[in-house]
Amino acid sequence: MAIRDGDVGDLTALYRAGTLPQVAQRGIETFLRRYGHRAVAEIDIGMPRWRDDPSHLIGVLANYLRLPQDAPDPLGEFRRGAAQANAMIATLQDRARRRSRARAAAVGFSLRRTRQLAGLREMPKYLLVLALAAVRAELVLIGQQLTADGRLSEAGDVFFLDLRDVRAALEGADQEALVRRRRQTYAQEMRRRRVPRLLLSDGTEPEAVSEPAADGALRGTPASAGTVTAAARVVLDPTGAHLEPGEVLVVPSTDPGWTPLFLTAGGLVMEMGGANSHGAVVAREYGIPAVVGVPDATSRIVTGQRVHVDGTSGVVIAVDDDPDV
């Protein structure tokens, strides 16, 4: 089975059986040994880690393999961004040199040092996620024991209990009814399309009552400059998401677990967030047009529909209404 054309579920089953092509099998295993503690929505210990469910990772690889042969890989994208940054540093140094050599030297040193050290801001979260993965692993063991003892239906139910509930279960309490109630609440909350960025004191959401843009366009916050016209791909969950190269990614929101999808995306439309949100920042890093804070984008845009995304003005326009085009 070719990875680029295979079903993510089938490919994941092949990986678990150890029967993927040798290069792919070993590559995924090596990656998961180092980064398997990460996940989509990874600060929630109830979410499976990549080592628990590698389907997201395998889906990302399948998307990468659909890229044209001459398309840059992630390393190529990072090198391109680094070259642009270094070119801008040189430009700013030249401007500063008009004042004095000392000013130019200070500007160059400060900007290069910032590029070297800025990534450290992510280290606290990275270490936190490592700790959360260890906590999750221990809770899974407890869930398995409680399931074996007949106090839970399945090991994953443990994530619907707080630590006091877990202790009570270990002491003999039956928590299945509590788990059912919390599952219902969880399912209800997961149906929320987005969290409003702003609410007035009377509960009104200004974005929801704003006047629509001319010609039925959707308006949001400009996040990454440029324009693109392409087919849309509405994605509500990145796990196993199929994204053809150049498609416009339409999502409720993003976190680091979504980042690999940006390499194949031609543009981004996001319901939540502002110019400094995760999706906006990553879109700028990858150089793709993006509009964020577009209310109800995932319900007003249909997969396959051609849309024009203007990341400079913050407008998204449907080019046609035929989702099969």
ABEGO torsion letter per residue (X at the ends): XBAAABBAAAAAAAAAAGABBAAAAAAAAAAAAAAAABBBGAABAABBBAAABAAAAAAAAAAAAABBAABBBAAAAAAAAAAAAAAAAAAAAAAAAAABAAAAAAAAAAAAAAAAAAAAAAAAAAAAAAAAAAAAAAAAAAAAAAAAAGABABAAAAAABBAAAAAAAAAGBBAAAAAAAAAAAAAAAAABABBBABBBAAGBBAAAABBBBBGGBBBBBBABBEBBBBBBBBBABABGBBBBBGBBBBBABBBAAAAAAAAABABBBBABEBAABAAAAAAAAAGBBBBBGBBGAAAABBBGBBBBBBAAAGBBBBABABAAX
